[in-house]
């Protein structure tokens, strides 16, 4: 049960939680600390404190050790086990003088000890010392958060720089490869038209002609994915999916991954092909990484049309997503794979898909697979 006390006039006053089942002790502590400008909230049980801290903050907890139902040591253990409250300094208030009792309290995560009855000056001094520790911790956490934001910004800038560089390389690649490819194709077609070599030679020339044309189409498709700053256009999603298979084929073959694919050729989509391709490649590469070193590794890629739009489903037989990390897999820089993985792939994929109102859903386990990622693209209408 919480015993409410008047709030300090200043909202910036340090917030002290006092937990003691002896009301005389509570009142004494309250008077001493309020005279130093601290705001006190009092409780007569550890359970009441834990309930209060679910929705409120505190700078220091002064905690009686000997209490019914739940002693101070157990309350402290629970505070330190909670991510939200683990950094709040705990000062034990006790009449237990044995060294092993003090050691046990410190082992539970306690910051300091005050013996009953406390000297007012000592009480103020120890509480102020705990407040300084809390302020230093808060300042450090603020700096760490700022550093993480700076790192994210730098990653974004590097990503933008790489995209521009990759676009320039793509344009250069188109020039350097398309010209000799077109020349070779022209020579083969000229030979076919002018001369008839007959038999096996003609068959081989036709095969070369077909292969060069296929290489030209594939190169144009891959360059379409690489280009930055494109305008929206209607595309055949099955062609885009085939291009993704081409891009990841070496990685799958080298890691002995069996690919199962099923693409509906009637699926159309309006948007920027390079944006969608990058988002899907992030997801596909994540699946490839998930099955590395797995026995009988399988990745399934499906493209399905439905009245509301199209759905791309990428599944794998990796280790799956455990329940404790399921809600964090799209957080930036979060990864369970360790180095060299930086944990930005699924985050970037989600950010890109959000731009054109595409839905993304993760299932683990999924039917016949350990993990399934489904991307739902809106209809053309």
C-alpha positions in Angstrom: 0.0 0.0 0.0 1.4 3.4 -1.0 1.4 6.2 1.6 1.1 9.4 -0.3 3.1 12.5 0.7 3.0 16.0 -0.6 5.0 16.6 -3.8 7.9 19.0 -3.8 7.1 22.3 -5.5 10.0 21.8 -8.0 9.4 19.0 -10.6 13.2 18.8 -10.8 13.6 17.7 -7.2 15.3 14.3 -6.7 12.7 11.6 -6.3 13.3 9.3 -3.4 11.3 6.1 -2.7 11.3 5.0 1.0 10.2 1.4 1.8 9.7 0.5 5.5 6.8 -1.1 7.4 7.5 1.0 10.5 5.7 4.3 10.2 7.9 6.2 12.7 11.0 5.4 10.7 9.3 6.4 7.5 8.3 9.8 8.9 11.8 10.5 10.2 13.4 9.7 6.9 10.9 11.8 5.1 11.4 14.9 7.3 15.2 14.7 6.9 15.2 14.3 3.2 12.4 16.8 2.4 14.4 19.4 4.4 17.2 18.9 1.8 14.8 19.5 -1.1 14.1 15.9 -2.0 10.7 14.6 -3.0 9.7 11.5 -1.1 7.2 8.7 -1.9 6.7 6.2 0.8 5.7 2.5 0.8 5.1 0.0 3.6 6.0 -3.1 1.4 8.3 -4.1 -1.4 5.5 -5.3 -3.6 3.9 -1.8 -3.5 7.3 -0.2 -4.5 7.7 -2.6 -7.5 4.1 -1.9 -8.6 4.7 1.8 -8.4 8.0 1.7 -10.4 6.2 -0.1 -13.3 4.8 3.3 -14.3 6.9 5.8 -12.4 10.6 6.8 -12.0 12.8 7.2 -9.0 16.3 8.5 -8.4 17.1 6.6 -5.2 15.4 3.8 -3.2 15.9 3.6 0.5 14.9 0.1 1.5 14.4 -1.6 4.8 15.9 -5.1 5.0 13.5 -6.8 7.5 10.0 -6.7 6.2 7.2 -9.3 6.1 6.3 -11.3 2.9 9.3 -9.9 0.9 12.5 -8.7 2.5 14.7 -5.9 1.2 17.2 -8.3 -0.4 14.6 -9.9 -2.6 13.1 -6.4 -3.5 16.6 -5.3 -4.5 17.2 -8.4 -6.6 14.0 -7.8 -8.5 14.8 -4.2 -9.1 18.2 -5.1 -10.5 16.7 -7.8 -12.7 14.4 -5.3 -14.4 15.8 -3.3 -17.3 13.7 -0.3 -16.4 14.9 -0.1 -12.7 18.3 -1.8 -12.7 20.2 1.6 -12.5 18.4 3.0 -9.5 20.8 3.1 -6.5 19.4 1.1 -3.6 20.4 2.1 0.0 19.6 -0.6 2.6 18.2 0.6 5.9 18.9 -2.0 8.6 19.7 -2.8 12.2 21.6 -6.0 11.1 25.2 -5.3 11.8 26.8 -8.7 10.7 29.4 -8.3 7.9 27.8 -11.2 6.0 24.5 -9.3 5.9 26.2 -6.3 4.4 28.0 -8.4 1.9 24.8 -10.2 0.9 23.1 -6.8 0.3 26.0 -5.6 -1.9 25.9 -8.9 -3.8 22.2 -8.3 -4.5 23.1 -5.0 -6.2 22.8 -2.6 -3.2 24.7 0.7 -3.4 25.1 1.5 0.3 24.0 0.7 3.9 22.5 2.9 6.6 22.1 1.6 10.0 19.1 2.3 12.2 18.6 4.8 13.6 20.4 6.9 11.0 22.2 10.1 11.8 20.4 12.9 9.8 23.7 14.3 8.4 24.9 10.8 7.4 21.5 10.0 5.8 21.7 13.2 3.7 25.3 12.6 2.8 24.8 9.0 1.7 21.6 9.8 -0.2 23.3 12.7 -2.0 26.2 10.4 -2.9 23.7 7.9 -4.4 22.1 10.8 -6.3 25.5 11.7 -7.8 25.9 8.1 -9.0 22.5 8.1 -10.6 23.1 11.4 -12.4 26.5 10.1 -13.7 24.7 7.0 -14.9 22.0 9.0 -16.6 24.6 11.3 -18.3 26.6 8.2 -19.5 23.4 6.6 -20.9 22.6 9.9 -22.7 26.1 10.0 -24.2 25.8 6.4 -25.3 22.4 7.0 -26.9 23.8 10.0 -28.7 26.7 7.9 -29.9 24.3 5.3 -31.3 22.3 8.0 -33.1 25.6 9.4 -34.6 26.6 5.9 -35.6 23.2 5.4 -37.3 23.6 8.7 -39.1 27.1 7.8 -40.3 25.8 4.4 -41.5 23.0 6.2 -43.4 25.5 8.6 -45.0 27.8 5.7 -45.9 24.9 3.9 -47.4 23.8 6.9 -49.4 27.4 7.4 -50.6 27.6 3.7 -51.6 24.3 3.9 -53.5 25.6 6.8 -55.5 28.9 5.1 -56.1 27.1 1.9 -57.1 24.9 3.8 -59.5 28.0 5.3 -61.2 29.6 1.9 -61.4 26.4 0.5 -62.9 26.4 3.2 -65.6 30.1 2.4 -66.4 29.3 -1.3 -66.4 26.6 -0.7 -68.9 28.9 1.1 -71.2 31.9 -1.3 -70.9 29.9 -4.5 -71.3 27.0 -3.5 -73.5 29.1 -2.3 -76.4 31.2 -5.4 -76.8 28.2 -7.6 -76.1 26.2 -5.8 -78.9 29.2 -6.1 -81.3 29.5 -9.9 -80.6 25.8 -10.3 -81.1 25.9 -8.4 -84.4 28.8 -10.4 -85.7 27.0 -13.7 -84.9 23.8 -12.6 -86.6 25.8 -11.3 -89.6 27.5 -14.7 -90.0 24.1 -16.4 -89.7 22.6 -14.2 -92.4 25.5 -14.2 -94.9 26.8 -17.7 -94.7 25.4 -21.1 -94.2 27.9 -23.3 -92.6 25.4 -26.1 -92.3 24.8 -28.7 -89.7 26.5 -28.5 -86.3 28.1 -25.1 -86.9 24.8 -23.4 -87.6 23.3 -24.9 -84.5 26.3 -23.6 -82.5 25.9 -20.1 -83.9 22.2 -20.1 -83.0 23.1 -21.2 -79.5 25.7 -18.3 -79.2 23.1 -15.9 -80.5 20.5 -17.0 -78.0 23.0 -16.9 -75.1 24.2 -13.4 -76.0 20.7 -12.1 -76.2 19.9 -13.7 -72.8 23.0 -12.1 -71.3 22.0 -8.7 -72.7 18.5 -8.9 -71.2 19.9 -10.0 -67.9 22.4 -7.2 -67.8 19.7 -4.6 -68.5 17.6 -6.1 -65.8 20.4 -6.0 -63.2 21.3 -2.5 -64.1 17.7 -1.5 -63.7 17.9 -2.7 -60.1 21.2 -0.8 -59.5 20.2 2.6 -60.8 19.4 5.2 -58.2 16.8 8.0 -58.5 14.5 6.2 -60.9 10.9 7.2 -61.6 8.0 4.9 -60.8 7.1 2.4 -63.5 5.0 -0.7 -63.9 7.1 -3.9 -63.7 6.6 -7.6 -63.9 7.5 -8.9 -60.4 8.4 -12.3 -61.7 11.2 -10.8 -63.7 12.5 -8.8 -60.7 12.4 -12.0 -58.6 14.4 -13.9 -61.3 17.0 -11.1 -61.3 17.3 -11.5 -57.5 18.0 -15.2 -57.9 20.7 -14.3 -60.4 22.3 -11.9 -57.9 22.3 -14.4 -55.1 23.0 -17.5 -57.1 26.7 -17.7 -56.3 26.1 -17.2 -52.6 23.5 -20.0 -52.5 25.6 -22.4 -54.6 28.8 -21.8 -52.5 26.8 -22.4 -49.3 25.1 -25.5 -50.7 21.6 -24.0 -50.4 18.8 -25.6 -52.3 16.5 -22.9 -53.8 12.8 -23.6 -54.4 11.0 -21.0 -56.4 7.4 -20.4 -57.6 6.7 -17.1 -59.4 3.3 -16.1 -60.7 4.1 -14.4 -64.0 0.9 -12.3 -63.9 1.9 -10.2 -60.9 2.5 -6.5 -61.7 3.5 -3.6 -59.5 4.0 0.1 -59.9 7.0 1.7 -58.1 10.7 2.2 -58.2 12.3 -1.2 -59.1 15.6 -0.5 -57.4 13.9 0.3 -54.1 11.9 -2.8 -54.0 14.8 -4.9 -55.2 17.1 -3.7 -52.4 14.5 -4.3 -49.7 13.9 -7.9 -51.0 17.6 -8.5 -51.4 18.2 -7.5 -47.7 15.5 -10.1 -46.7 16.9 -12.8 -49.1 20.5 -12.3 -47.9 19.3 -12.5 -44.3 17.8 -15.9 -45.1 21.0 -17.1 -46.9 23.0 -16.1 -43.8 20.5 -17.9 -41.6 21.1 -21.3 -43.3 24.9 -21.1 -43.6 26.4 -24.3 -42.1 23.0 -25.9 -41.7 22.4 -29.4 -43.0 19.9 -29.7 -45.8 19.7 -25.9 -46.2 16.6 -24.8 -48.2 15.3 -21.4 -49.2 11.9 -21.0 -50.7 10.9 -17.9 -52.8 7.2 -17.5 -53.8 5.4 -14.8 -55.7 1.6 -14.9 -55.3 -1.1 -12.7 -56.9 -4.3 -11.9 -55.0 -7.1 -9.4 -55.4 -5.5 -6.9 -53.0 -2.1 -6.9 -54.6 0.9 -9.3 -54.6 2.8 -11.1 -51.9 6.5 -12.1 -51.9 7.2 -14.9 -49.4 10.8 -15.8 -48.5 11.3 -18.8 -46.2 14.3 -20.7 -44.9 15.2 -23.8 -42.8 17.7 -21.9 -40.5 17.6 -21.9 -36.8 14.5 -19.7 -36.6 13.7 -16.6 -34.5 13.5 -17.2 -30.7 10.7 -15.6 -28.8 13.0 -13.3 -26.8 14.3 -11.6 -29.9 11.3 -11.7 -32.1 10.2 -8.1 -31.4 13.8 -6.8 -32.0 14.8 -8.3 -35.3 14.0 -5.0 -37.2 15.9 -2.8 -34.8 19.0 -1.1 -36.2 22.3 -2.7 -35.3 20.6 -5.7 -33.6 21.9 -9.1 -34.7 22.2 -12.5 -33.1 24.9 -13.6 -35.6 27.9 -11.7 -34.3 30.6 -10.2 -36.5 30.8 -9.4 -39.4 27.0 -8.9 -39.4 25.9 -5.4 -38.4 22.2 -6.0 -37.9 20.9 -3.4 -40.4 19.5 -5.5 -43.2 16.0 -6.2 -41.9 15.9 -2.7 -40.5 16.7 -1.1 -43.9 14.2 -3.5 -45.6 11.4 -2.4 -43.3 12.2 1.3 -43.8 12.2 0.9 -47.6 8.9 -1.1 -47.6 7.2 1.5 -45.3 7.9 4.2 -48.0 5.5 2.5 -50.4 3.0 1.2 -47.8 4.0 -2.4 -48.2 3.4 -4.8 -45.3 6.0 -7.1 -43.8 5.3 -10.0 -41.5 7.6 -12.5 -39.8 6.6 -16.0 -38.8 8.8 -18.4 -36.8 8.2 -21.3 -37.0 6.3 -21.3 -40.3 4.6 -24.2 -42.1 7.4 -26.5 -43.4 10.1 -23.8 -42.6 11.7 -22.4 -39.5 11.3 -18.8 -40.6 9.0 -17.0 -43.1 9.0 -13.4 -44.2 6.0 -12.2 -46.1 6.0 -8.9 -48.0 2.6 -7.7 -49.1 2.6 -5.1 -52.0 -0.5 -3.0 -52.6 -2.5 -3.4 -55.8 -2.0 -1.2 -58.9 -5.4 0.5 -58.3 
